[in-house]
């Protein structure tokens, strides 16, 4: 959870993951394990929207707001990823 000040109001943004969290994602047939190294949040003052990007320790950047267009979803662990795939 991140707390930001925007237009003199405190905003709570659910980041889902925090810096240092272990995550995994599917890359082809491989499950990739990595950690969140940075979270970048950009706020548009014009329309009060925001964009959040997870920077991963393996160098990948994951925009949170446009899944599934990006095509890589993050999971907390391998079991969550496998459960998601079995339900799809």
C-alpha positions as CSV (number, residue, x, y, z in Angstrom):
1,X,0.0,0.0,0.0
2,X,1.4,3.4,-1.0
3,X,0.3,6.7,0.4
4,X,0.5,9.8,-1.8
5,X,-0.4,13.4,-1.4
6,X,-2.3,14.7,-4.5
7,X,-4.1,18.1,-4.6
8,X,-3.6,18.4,-0.8
9,X,-5.5,15.1,-0.2
10,X,-4.0,11.8,0.9
11,X,-4.5,9.0,-1.6
12,X,-4.2,5.3,-0.7
13,X,-3.1,3.2,-3.7
14,X,-3.2,-0.5,-3.3
15,X,0.1,-1.6,-4.8
16,X,-0.8,-5.3,-4.5
17,X,2.9,-6.1,-4.1
18,X,5.6,-4.2,-2.1
19,X,9.3,-3.6,-2.7
20,X,11.2,-6.8,-1.8
21,X,8.2,-9.2,-2.4
22,X,9.0,-12.4,-4.2
23,X,6.9,-12.8,-7.3
24,X,6.8,-15.1,-10.3
25,X,5.4,-15.0,-13.8
26,X,5.1,-17.3,-16.8
27,X,7.5,-16.7,-19.7
28,X,6.7,-19.2,-22.4
29,X,6.8,-22.6,-20.6
30,X,9.1,-21.3,-17.8
31,X,8.1,-20.0,-14.4
32,X,10.4,-17.1,-13.6
33,X,11.0,-16.2,-9.9
34,X,12.1,-12.7,-9.1
35,X,11.5,-9.8,-6.6
36,X,10.0,-6.4,-6.8
37,X,12.9,-3.9,-6.8
38,X,11.0,-0.6,-7.3
39,X,7.4,0.7,-7.7
40,X,6.9,3.8,-9.8
41,X,3.6,5.7,-9.6
42,X,2.8,8.5,-12.0
43,X,-0.2,10.7,-11.5
44,X,-2.0,12.7,-14.2
45,X,-3.1,16.0,-12.8
46,X,-5.4,16.5,-15.8
47,X,-7.8,13.6,-15.1
48,X,-6.7,12.3,-11.7
49,X,-5.6,8.9,-13.2
50,X,-2.5,7.1,-12.3
51,X,-0.1,4.6,-13.8
52,X,1.8,2.1,-11.7
53,X,4.8,0.1,-12.9
54,X,6.6,-2.7,-11.0
55,X,10.3,-2.8,-11.7
56,X,11.6,-6.4,-11.2
57,X,15.1,-7.4,-10.1
58,X,15.5,-9.4,-13.4
59,X,15.1,-6.1,-15.3
60,X,11.5,-6.5,-16.5
61,X,9.0,-3.7,-16.0
62,X,5.4,-4.6,-15.4
63,X,2.7,-2.0,-15.8
64,X,0.0,-2.9,-13.3
65,X,-2.9,-0.9,-14.8
66,X,-3.0,-2.5,-18.3
67,X,-3.1,-6.3,-17.6
68,X,-4.0,-8.3,-19.7
69,X,-2.8,-6.2,-22.6
70,X,0.8,-6.5,-21.4
71,X,0.4,-10.3,-21.2
72,X,2.5,-11.1,-18.1
73,X,0.6,-11.4,-14.8
74,X,2.5,-11.5,-11.5
75,X,1.8,-14.1,-8.9
76,X,3.0,-14.4,-5.2
77,X,4.1,-18.0,-5.7
78,X,4.2,-20.9,-8.1
79,X,1.1,-22.5,-6.6
80,X,-1.0,-19.4,-7.3
81,X,0.2,-19.3,-10.9
82,X,-0.6,-23.0,-11.4
83,X,-4.0,-22.6,-9.8
84,X,-4.7,-19.6,-12.1
85,X,-3.7,-21.6,-15.2
86,X,-5.8,-24.6,-14.2
87,X,-8.9,-22.3,-13.8
88,X,-8.4,-20.6,-17.2
